């Protein structure tokens, strides 16, 4: 039976402290200049034109582009040639590094006084100046709800008191709000797993045959289930009704062909009201090939 136990950080209801999270002074200066009520009214955003207009139509004003970064040394864990197993040291590293990047992005949004962050991208890039060094980067557009937009008495922030985060597109975000749902936060589950090698005899016996390889099937099934279960546990901590836009990624990184990360990510949501108004879909035909 799959267990959700593992390298899953608990939600922290404490206020976000930019200094404690390591935000650089240049970032704090830039954010202070963009905060509503300051001398400049400029905002920055990585939303496309259509996404920007739909986010505004949903009742949210972009405040500025926010980001969080963490360059992390990923440790090493011994693995057994003939054993399928989770590599907890590596799972913990991937969790912690992503959490650092996400927390710093949320702290920047907090400085801007944002209600949430839309269009979040969470990327990983292994660096050439160190084979075990990877940059984890979270980027999105901080937004604030107009006063006319009703979010229920609890407001738009999530149960941890942080700005909501969402990797939904501007179109999906608009549709979600119109239908009477609100994003709570991006939830994720990670599992770095070593898949056992086959013995020479096993490989020879299957030569030229159509046959399932049970040890591979079971290993990949177990690893995906661990990632999915941990993502669902994060959504339960946020008191979500469900998770939309789930992606289940298989990321090999630089660990070799028998070690891979299974990463589940999606946006946890909650209902804004009991009566949902689902817009009738309309057919749109493109004019280009």
C-alpha positions as CSV (number, residue, x, y, z in Angstrom):
1,X,0.0,0.0,0.0
2,X,1.3,3.5,-0.9
3,X,1.9,5.8,2.0
4,X,1.8,9.6,1.8
5,X,4.6,9.8,4.4
6,X,7.8,11.3,3.1
7,X,9.4,14.6,2.4
8,X,6.3,16.8,2.6
9,X,6.8,20.2,4.2
10,X,3.9,21.4,6.4
11,X,2.1,24.6,5.6
12,X,3.4,27.5,7.6
13,X,0.6,29.9,8.7
14,X,3.2,32.5,10.0
15,X,3.5,35.8,8.1
16,X,5.9,36.0,5.3
17,X,9.1,37.7,6.3
18,X,11.0,39.0,3.2
19,X,14.3,39.5,5.1
20,X,14.2,36.1,6.7
21,X,13.4,34.5,3.3
22,X,16.4,36.1,1.7
23,X,14.9,38.6,-0.7
24,X,17.6,40.9,-2.0
25,X,17.4,44.7,-1.3
26,X,17.1,45.5,-5.0
27,X,14.0,43.4,-5.2
28,X,12.5,45.1,-2.1
29,X,13.3,48.5,-3.6
30,X,11.6,47.6,-6.9
31,X,8.6,46.2,-5.2
32,X,8.2,49.3,-2.9
33,X,8.2,51.5,-6.0
34,X,5.4,49.4,-7.6
35,X,3.2,49.0,-4.5
36,X,-0.2,50.6,-4.8
37,X,-0.2,54.2,-3.5
38,X,3.5,54.7,-4.4
39,X,4.8,57.3,-6.8
40,X,4.7,55.0,-9.9
41,X,1.7,53.3,-11.3
42,X,3.6,51.0,-13.5
43,X,3.0,47.3,-13.4
44,X,4.9,44.4,-15.0
45,X,3.4,41.1,-16.1
46,X,4.3,38.0,-18.1
47,X,0.7,37.5,-19.1
48,X,-0.2,37.6,-22.8
49,X,-2.5,40.4,-24.0
50,X,-5.5,38.1,-24.0
51,X,-4.7,36.7,-20.5
52,X,-4.1,40.2,-19.1
53,X,-7.5,41.4,-20.4
54,X,-9.3,38.3,-19.1
55,X,-7.7,38.7,-15.7
56,X,-8.9,42.3,-15.6
57,X,-12.4,41.2,-16.7
58,X,-12.4,38.8,-13.8
59,X,-12.0,41.8,-11.5
60,X,-8.2,41.6,-10.7
61,X,-5.6,44.2,-11.3
62,X,-2.0,43.1,-12.1
63,X,0.4,44.7,-9.6
64,X,3.7,43.4,-10.8
65,X,5.9,40.4,-11.9
66,X,7.1,38.5,-8.8
67,X,9.7,35.7,-8.6
68,X,11.5,33.5,-6.3
69,X,14.8,31.7,-6.9
70,X,16.9,29.1,-5.1
71,X,20.1,27.6,-6.4
72,X,20.3,24.3,-4.6
73,X,22.9,21.6,-4.2
74,X,21.2,18.3,-4.7
75,X,22.7,15.6,-2.5
76,X,23.5,12.0,-3.3
77,X,21.9,8.8,-2.1
78,X,23.2,5.3,-2.6
79,X,20.9,3.0,-4.6
80,X,20.8,-0.8,-5.0
81,X,21.1,-2.2,-8.5
82,X,18.3,-4.8,-8.0
83,X,16.0,-2.8,-5.7
84,X,13.2,-0.4,-6.6
85,X,13.0,2.3,-4.0
86,X,12.3,5.9,-3.3
87,X,15.4,8.0,-2.8
88,X,14.2,10.1,0.2
89,X,17.3,12.3,0.2
90,X,16.7,13.5,-3.4
91,X,12.9,13.8,-2.9
92,X,13.5,16.0,0.1
93,X,16.0,18.2,-1.9
94,X,13.5,18.7,-4.7
95,X,10.7,19.5,-2.3
96,X,12.7,22.0,-0.2
97,X,14.2,23.8,-3.1
98,X,10.8,24.3,-4.8
99,X,9.4,25.4,-1.5
100,X,12.1,28.1,-1.1
101,X,11.4,29.5,-4.6
102,X,7.6,29.5,-4.1
103,X,7.9,31.1,-0.6
104,X,10.1,33.9,-2.0
105,X,7.7,34.6,-4.8
106,X,4.8,34.7,-2.3
107,X,6.8,37.1,-0.1
108,X,7.3,39.4,-3.1
109,X,3.6,39.4,-3.7
110,X,3.0,40.0,0.0
111,X,5.2,43.1,-0.2
112,X,3.0,44.4,-3.1
113,X,-0.1,43.8,-1.0
114,X,-1.4,41.2,-3.5
115,X,-4.3,38.9,-3.0
116,X,-2.8,36.2,-5.2
117,X,-0.4,35.2,-8.1
118,X,-1.6,34.0,-11.5
119,X,0.1,32.3,-14.4
120,X,2.8,30.8,-12.1
121,X,5.7,29.0,-13.8
122,X,7.9,26.6,-11.8
123,X,11.1,25.7,-13.7
124,X,14.2,23.8,-12.9
125,X,17.6,24.2,-14.7
126,X,20.7,22.3,-13.8
127,X,23.8,24.6,-14.0
128,X,26.9,24.1,-16.0
129,X,29.1,25.3,-13.2
130,X,28.2,22.4,-11.0
131,X,26.6,19.0,-12.0
132,X,24.8,18.8,-8.7
133,X,23.6,22.5,-8.7
134,X,20.1,23.4,-9.9
135,X,18.2,26.7,-10.0
136,X,14.6,26.4,-9.0
137,X,12.6,29.5,-10.3
138,X,9.0,30.5,-9.6
139,X,7.6,33.4,-11.6
140,X,4.1,34.8,-11.8
141,X,2.0,38.0,-11.9
142,X,0.8,39.3,-8.5
143,X,-2.8,40.6,-8.7
144,X,-5.3,42.4,-6.4
145,X,-9.0,42.0,-6.5
146,X,-11.2,45.0,-7.2
147,X,-13.5,46.0,-4.3
148,X,-16.5,45.0,-6.3
149,X,-15.3,41.4,-6.6
150,X,-16.9,39.3,-3.8
151,X,-14.7,36.5,-2.4
152,X,-16.8,35.7,0.6
153,X,-15.9,37.0,4.2
154,X,-12.6,35.1,4.3
155,X,-11.2,37.2,1.4
156,X,-9.0,35.8,-1.4
157,X,-6.0,34.6,0.6
158,X,-5.7,31.0,1.4
159,X,-6.1,29.3,4.8
160,X,-2.4,29.7,5.5
161,X,-2.9,33.5,5.2
162,X,-0.7,33.7,2.1
163,X,-1.6,35.1,-1.4
164,X,-3.2,32.4,-3.5
165,X,-1.1,30.9,-6.3
166,X,-2.3,29.4,-9.5
167,X,-0.6,28.0,-12.7
168,X,-3.9,28.3,-14.7
169,X,-3.8,30.4,-17.8
170,X,-5.6,33.8,-17.9
171,X,-8.5,32.2,-19.8
172,X,-8.8,29.3,-17.3
173,X,-8.6,31.7,-14.3
174,X,-11.4,33.9,-15.8
175,X,-13.6,30.8,-16.3
176,X,-12.9,29.5,-12.8
177,X,-13.9,32.9,-11.2
178,X,-17.0,33.2,-13.4
179,X,-18.2,29.7,-12.4
180,X,-18.0,30.6,-8.7
181,X,-14.7,29.0,-7.7
182,X,-11.5,30.6,-6.2
183,X,-7.9,29.3,-6.4
184,X,-6.3,28.5,-3.0
185,X,-2.8,27.6,-4.1
186,X,-0.5,25.5,-6.2
187,X,-0.1,22.1,-4.6
188,X,2.6,19.6,-5.5
189,X,3.9,16.1,-4.8
190,X,7.4,14.9,-5.6
191,X,9.0,11.4,-5.5
192,X,12.5,10.6,-6.7
193,X,12.6,6.9,-7.5
194,X,15.2,4.3,-8.5
195,X,13.8,1.6,-10.7
196,X,15.5,-1.8,-10.3
197,X,17.6,-3.2,-13.1
198,X,16.7,-6.5,-14.6
199,X,19.1,-9.4,-14.3
200,X,20.8,-10.8,-17.4
201,X,18.7,-13.9,-17.1
202,X,15.4,-11.9,-16.9
203,X,16.4,-9.9,-19.9
204,X,17.4,-13.0,-21.9
205,X,14.1,-14.8,-21.0
206,X,12.1,-11.9,-22.5
207,X,14.1,-11.5,-25.6
208,X,11.8,-11.4,-28.7
209,X,8.6,-11.8,-26.6
210,X,5.6,-9.5,-26.0
211,X,5.4,-9.5,-22.3
212,X,4.8,-7.1,-19.4
213,X,7.8,-6.4,-17.1
214,X,6.1,-6.4,-13.7
215,X,9.0,-4.9,-11.7
216,X,9.0,-1.9,-14.0
217,X,5.3,-1.5,-13.9
218,X,5.1,-1.8,-10.2
219,X,7.9,0.7,-9.6
220,X,6.5,3.4,-11.8
221,X,3.0,2.9,-10.5
222,X,4.2,3.2,-6.9
223,X,6.3,6.3,-7.6
224,X,3.4,8.1,-9.4
225,X,1.1,7.2,-6.6
226,X,3.4,8.6,-4.0
227,X,3.6,11.9,-5.9
228,X,-0.2,12.1,-6.4
229,X,-0.9,11.2,-2.7
230,X,1.4,14.0,-1.5
231,X,-0.2,16.5,-3.8
232,X,-3.6,15.6,-2.5
233,X,-2.4,15.9,1.1
234,X,-1.3,19.5,0.4
235,X,-4.7,20.3,-1.0
236,X,-6.4,18.8,2.1
237,X,-4.2,21.0,4.3
238,X,-5.6,24.0,2.4
239,X,-9.2,22.7,2.9
240,X,-9.7,22.6,-0.8
241,X,-12.7,21.1,-2.6
242,X,-10.6,19.8,-5.4
243,X,-7.5,20.2,-7.7
244,X,-7.8,21.4,-11.3
245,X,-5.2,21.5,-14.1
246,X,-3.2,18.6,-12.7
247,X,0.0,17.7,-14.5
248,X,2.0,14.5,-13.8
249,X,5.5,15.0,-15.0
250,X,8.3,12.5,-15.4
251,X,11.6,14.4,-15.0
252,X,14.8,12.5,-15.5
253,X,17.1,15.4,-14.6
254,X,20.7,14.1,-14.5
255,X,20.4,11.0,-12.4
256,X,20.7,8.4,-15.1
257,X,18.1,6.2,-16.9
258,X,17.0,4.2,-13.9
259,X,16.4,7.1,-11.5
260,X,13.7,9.7,-12.2
261,X,11.5,12.2,-10.4
262,X,7.7,11.9,-10.6
263,X,6.2,15.4,-10.0
264,X,2.5,16.1,-9.6
265,X,1.3,19.7,-9.6
266,X,-2.1,21.4,-9.9
267,X,-4.2,24.3,-8.5
268,X,-6.3,23.6,-5.4
269,X,-9.7,25.4,-5.5
270,X,-12.7,26.2,-3.2
271,X,-16.2,27.3,-4.0
272,X,-17.1,30.9,-3.7
273,X,-20.9,30.3,-3.6
274,X,-23.3,27.4,-3.7
275,X,-24.9,28.3,-7.0
276,X,-22.4,27.9,-9.7
277,X,-23.0,29.6,-13.1
278,X,-21.3,27.6,-15.8
279,X,-21.0,29.5,-19.0
280,X,-22.3,27.7,-22.1
281,X,-19.4,26.7,-24.3
282,X,-19.3,28.4,-27.7
283,X,-17.7,27.0,-30.9
284,X,-14.7,29.1,-32.2
285,X,-13.2,28.3,-35.6
286,X,-9.7,29.5,-36.3
287,X,-9.1,31.5,-39.5
288,X,-5.6,30.1,-39.9
289,X,-4.4,26.7,-40.8
